[in-house]
Amino acid sequence: MLEVRNLHAKIGDKEILKGISLTVKDGETHAIMGPNGSGKSTLSAVLVGNPLYEVTEGEAFFNDKNLLDMAPEDRAHEGLFLSFQYPVEIPGVSMTNFMRAAINEKRKYHGLEPMNAAEFLKLMREKRKVVELDSKLANRSVNEGFSGGEKKRNEIFQMAMLEPKLSILDETDSGLDVDAMRIVAEGVNKLQTPETSCIVITHYDRLLEMIRPQYVHVLYKGRIVKTGGPELAREIQEHGYDWIKEEAGED
Amino acid sequence: MNSSNEFVRQVAEQKYEFGFTTDVHTEIIEKGLNEDIVRLISAKKGEPDWMLEFRLRAFRYWKEQTEPKWGHVHVPPIDYQAISYYADPMAKKPTGDGKIDPELEKTFDKLGIPLEERLALSGNTAVDAIMDSVSVKTTFKEKLGEKGIIFCSIGEAIKEHGELVRQYLGTVVPYRDNFFAALNSAVFSDGSFVYIPKGVRCPMELSSYFRINARNTGQFERTLIVADDDSYVSYLEGCTAPMRDENQLHAAIVEIIVNDRAEVKYSTVQNWYPGDEQGRGGVLNLVTKRGDLRGVNSKLSWTQVETGSAITWKYPSCVLRGDNSVAEFYSVAVTNNYQEADTGTKMIHIGKNTRSTIISKGISAGHSQNSYRGLVRATANADNARNYSSCDSLLLGSECGAHTFPYMDVHNDTAIFEHEATTSKISEDQLFYCNQRGIPTEQAVGLIVNGYAKEVLNKLPMEFAVEAQKLLSVSLEGTVG
C-alpha cells in the first residue's frame, strides 16, 4: 500500500522530517505517536502533498506509484485520504456541492461518468449514518459553525463517501469527548476492509483501544525511534515519552 | 503557495467567449457629435418633434458639462468626436418580407439568444434583441399584446405609443442628472420599452439582449419600464461585445416606474468585452439606472452580475417615494486583469415605513480594482425607514484592490440603517482542503466563488443563474448541481 523510504522534509528553512521509513501493507492499521513537535502532522501533510512543505530527500510510493510526483488531487483520486486535525471552514459551499464535486472529480479521473443527483443523495444519506450526522448536514456549509466533534465526524463522513484505500487520521481524537470518540472510532472500524489501510496519528492510547492498530511507531525529532505492537501505546500512556527519548539519545 | 496565483494566471489567459464579429452590412453615420448629428439620429428613427426637442435640450446641456471624476476608476480620455453615434446593421433590409438578415440571426444564435419564438428558452422568455443602435427583433409581441402588455423597442414605442413614452421618459433620470445621462438623452439609439397595465402579471420573463458589433461606435441604449398599479414583471438584460483593441463606449439609461402595489424585478448579467490581459480595449460601461417607487406598497429589486467591461461605473438606484415601498439591490461584481468597477446603489427613502436591502459581493483578481459605492438616505418625512446593507469583498491574489465607500445621510430620527462589511481572501488552507478531497484548485475556486456569491445568484431567474455561475468561474461544469 504505502512504502516510505528515508523521507526528509522542511518548512521554510526548518527541517522537520529527518529520514522517515515506513511500510504499510493492505489491511494494516498503524499508529504514529510521539511528543508535540516531533513531526507527526508534518508526515501526514507531506504524504498528501501540502505545498507548504518541501521534500528534500527520500521517496514515497503508493501502490507502486511515485506519490511525490503526484498533484494533491491525484493522490486523493488514487485513494489517499487525510482526516485533518483542523478541518477547514468553507463558507457558502454546501456539503452537498462540496462532496459532489469531490466524487465527480474522482470519477472523472477514473474515466467514469458523473454520478446522477438521485444516486448521489442516496449515497450521502447512507454514509452520514456511519458517523450519526443528521440530515441538516447536506445544506450546511463545509464545516462552518460545526462544533469540534461535528467537524471530526464530518471528516469521517467524507472518508466514508470517498472510500479511500489509505486513510490518515491526524489527531482525529483531539478535542473529542468519550461519546464522540466512540462514534468516530466505530465509524472508522466499519470502513476498514482487508483491502484498506489506516494510519492513526494520536497522542493518547484511548483511541487506539477502539481502533486496534497492529503496529505502533514513536516519532521523535523527525525520526521513527521505536516500533512495537499495541502494548507500546499502553506503555507510553503509563510512562510518558521520557524513557523513549533516553533510549533514542538526546542529540 | 502558488496555487492561487496559478489560478489567477489561468483566469487571465481565459479567452473571452463572445469576441467574434458579425460580417453584416452596417450603415454607420459619420463620426462626431453636434446638433446636426442629433437631428440626423432623430430623423433616421423617424421621431416626432417632441423627441427631437428632448434630445436637443439634453445635447445643449451636455455641451456645458464635464465628465465626473469622483469614481475610483481611471476612465481613459474619451474623444467624443471620434465616435459614431448611429450604426444600423439592418440597413440592407431584405425584400420586405419581414425576415431579418440570416447573419444577424446566426449571431444571436451563437450568443444563445433564439430569435425564433419556437426556440425560446423553455418557451417562457420574450426577447428584444438589439445590435448596435437598432432593435433587430422583439419576440412574443403578439402574445403579450393580448394582455395589454407593451414590449417593443423604444424607437417603436416613441412612434406607436408616443404619449405613454412622453409621460414617463426622463422623469426618473432627467438629462441633467449627470454627464453621461445627458449624453445618452441626446443620442440614445435603441433599447426596450415595457408597459405592464393595471392588475396584469406578466406571464413570461421579458429580456433585452444588447450586442455591440460595429467598430468605432458607441452604444447608447435607453430602457423604460412602467409597471402600473398591481402589476408584476421580471425583466432580464444581457450584453456582449466583440474583442477590439480600442475602448468602446456604452452609456445607457434605464428608468423604471413602479406604481401602487406593483412589483418589478430587474436582473442583469453584464458581460461586455473586458479588454485583454494587458488591459487593452474593452467596453467603458458608464450607466445610469434608477427606479422610482412611486406607488404605495410597491417593490423593486435590482440583481446584477457584473463580469465584463474594462470600466464599470454604475449604481442601480431606488427612490422609495411610496409609503411602505420595498427596494432591494443584489450585486456580484467580478474584476480581473486591469478591469475597474465602481458600482453600488442609492436607496433614497422618502415615503414612510420604507425598507431597503443591499447585498453586494465584490470579487477581485489580477490587477483589478473593485469598489462598492452606496448611498442610503432618509429624508425628513421617511418615518421608520429601514435599511440593511452588507458589502463583502473577496480577493484572489495580492495585486488587486477592494474598496468600500458607504455613505449614509439620515434626516429622520426613526430611521434605522445598518451596514456590515467584510473583506476576505480565499485561503491556501481552503484550497488545499479541496485539493485533498480531489478537487483541483481551479474547480475549488469556482466552488468557493459561487458559494460566496450564492445569496445573489439565488435571486436570478433560473436560466440566468446558470449562465452567471458559468461566468463566475473558469470551469464549473458538473461541479455545482
HADDOCK unambig.tbl for C-alpha pairs under 7 A between the chains (distance, minus, plus):
assign (segid A and resid 48 and name CA) (segid B and resid 436 and name CA) 6.80 0.50 0.50
assign (segid A and resid 50 and name CA) (segid B and resid 432 and name CA) 6.83 0.50 0.50
assign (segid A and resid 51 and name CA) (segid B and resid 1 and name CA) 6.37 0.50 0.50
assign (segid A and resid 52 and name CA) (segid B and resid 1 and name CA) 6.65 0.50 0.50
assign (segid A and resid 72 and name CA) (segid B and resid 435 and name CA) 5.71 0.50 0.50
assign (segid A and resid 72 and name CA) (segid B and resid 436 and name CA) 5.75 0.50 0.50
assign (segid A and resid 73 and name CA) (segid B and resid 435 and name CA) 4.75 0.50 0.50
assign (segid A and resid 73 and name CA) (segid B and resid 436 and name CA) 5.55 0.50 0.50
assign (segid A and resid 73 and name CA) (segid B and resid 437 and name CA) 6.66 0.50 0.50
assign (segid A and resid 73 and name CA) (segid B and resid 438 and name CA) 4.02 0.50 0.50
assign (segid A and resid 73 and name CA) (segid B and resid 439 and name CA) 5.91 0.50 0.50
assign (segid A and resid 73 and name CA) (segid B and resid 440 and name CA) 5.85 0.50 0.50
assign (segid A and resid 74 and name CA) (segid B and resid 438 and name CA) 6.56 0.50 0.50
assign (segid A and resid 76 and name CA) (segid B and resid 436 and name CA) 5.77 0.50 0.50
assign (segid A and resid 76 and name CA) (segid B and resid 437 and name CA) 6.00 0.50 0.50
assign (segid A and resid 76 and name CA) (segid B and resid 438 and name CA) 5.09 0.50 0.50
assign (segid A and resid 77 and name CA) (segid B and resid 438 and name CA) 5.85 0.50 0.50
assign (segid A and resid 88 and name CA) (segid B and resid 429 and name CA) 6.80 0.50 0.50
assign (segid A and resid 88 and name CA) (segid B and resid 430 and name CA) 6.06 0.50 0.50
assign (segid A and resid 88 and name CA) (segid B and resid 433 and name CA) 6.66 0.50 0.50
assign (segid A and resid 90 and name CA) (segid B and resid 430 and name CA) 6.55 0.50 0.50
assign (segid A and resid 91 and name CA) (segid B and resid 452 and name CA) 6.98 0.50 0.50
assign (segid A and resid 92 and name CA) (segid B and resid 451 and name CA) 4.08 0.50 0.50
assign (segid A and resid 92 and name CA) (segid B and resid 452 and name CA) 5.24 0.50 0.50
assign (segid A and resid 92 and name CA) (segid B and resid 454 and name CA) 6.93 0.50 0.50
assign (segid A and resid 93 and name CA) (segid B and resid 447 and name CA) 6.76 0.50 0.50
assign (segid A and resid 93 and name CA) (segid B and resid 448 and name CA) 6.17 0.50 0.50
assign (segid A and resid 93 and name CA) (segid B and resid 451 and name CA) 4.61 0.50 0.50
assign (segid A and resid 97 and name CA) (segid B and resid 479 and name CA) 7.00 0.50 0.50
assign (segid A and resid 97 and name CA) (segid B and resid 480 and name CA) 5.77 0.50 0.50
assign (segid A and resid 97 and name CA) (segid B and resid 481 and name CA) 6.82 0.50 0.50
assign (segid A and resid 100 and name CA) (segid B and resid 479 and name CA) 6.67 0.50 0.50
assign (segid A and resid 101 and name CA) (segid B and resid 439 and name CA) 6.66 0.50 0.50
assign (segid A and resid 101 and name CA) (segid B and resid 479 and name CA) 4.61 0.50 0.50
assign (segid A and resid 102 and name CA) (segid B and resid 437 and name CA) 5.74 0.50 0.50
assign (segid A and resid 102 and name CA) (segid B and resid 438 and name CA) 5.37 0.50 0.50
assign (segid A and resid 102 and name CA) (segid B and resid 439 and name CA) 5.43 0.50 0.50
assign (segid A and resid 105 and name CA) (segid B and resid 438 and name CA) 6.31 0.50 0.50
assign (segid A and resid 105 and name CA) (segid B and resid 439 and name CA) 6.26 0.50 0.50
assign (segid A and resid 106 and name CA) (segid B and resid 438 and name CA) 6.32 0.50 0.50
